């Protein structure tokens, strides 16, 4: 149980950063900057997956 509570801040950090990257991607897309939008959207997805995996795995 101790490892779960120690991972929680890291999971939240990855999730928050993912949300920031996603917002940046939306702004780029709105300005028709397609390559930067795709780049930041991919990173948002990677961070969200990392957060999800940390919640599901026993080993950090």
C-alpha positions in Angstrom: 0.0 0.0 0.0 2.9 2.4 0.7 4.1 2.2 -2.9 0.7 3.2 -4.2 0.6 6.3 -2.1 4.2 7.2 -3.1 3.3 6.9 -6.8 0.1 9.0 -6.6 2.0 12.4 -6.8 3.9 11.1 -9.9 0.7 9.9 -11.6 -0.9 13.3 -10.9 2.2 15.1 -12.3 2.1 13.1 -15.5 -1.6 13.6 -15.9 -1.4 17.4 -15.3 1.5 17.7 -17.8 -0.5 15.6 -20.3 -3.4 18.1 -20.0 -1.0 21.0 -20.5 0.4 19.4 -23.7 -3.1 18.7 -24.9 -4.1 22.3 -24.5 -1.0 23.4 -26.3 -1.9 21.0 -29.2 -5.4 22.5 -29.4 -4.0 26.0 -29.6 -1.5 24.9 -32.4 -4.3 23.2 -34.2 -6.6 26.2 -34.0 -3.8 28.3 -35.5 -3.3 25.7 -38.3 0.1 24.7 -37.0 -0.4 21.0 -37.8 3.0 19.6 -37.2 3.5 21.2 -33.8 -0.1 20.2 -32.9 0.6 16.6 -33.8 4.0 16.6 -31.9 2.4 18.0 -28.7 -0.6 15.7 -29.0 1.6 12.7 -29.2 3.5 13.8 -26.1 0.1 14.4 -24.3 -0.9 10.8 -25.2 2.4 9.4 -24.0 2.2 11.2 -20.6 -1.4 10.1 -20.2 -0.5 6.5 -20.9 2.4 6.7 -18.5 0.1 7.9 -15.8 -2.4 5.2 -16.5 0.3 2.5 -16.5 1.6 3.7 -13.2 -1.8 3.3 -11.7 -2.0 -0.3 -12.9 1.5 -1.6 -12.3 2.9 -2.8 -9.1 6.5 -1.8 -10.1 7.3 1.8 -10.6 
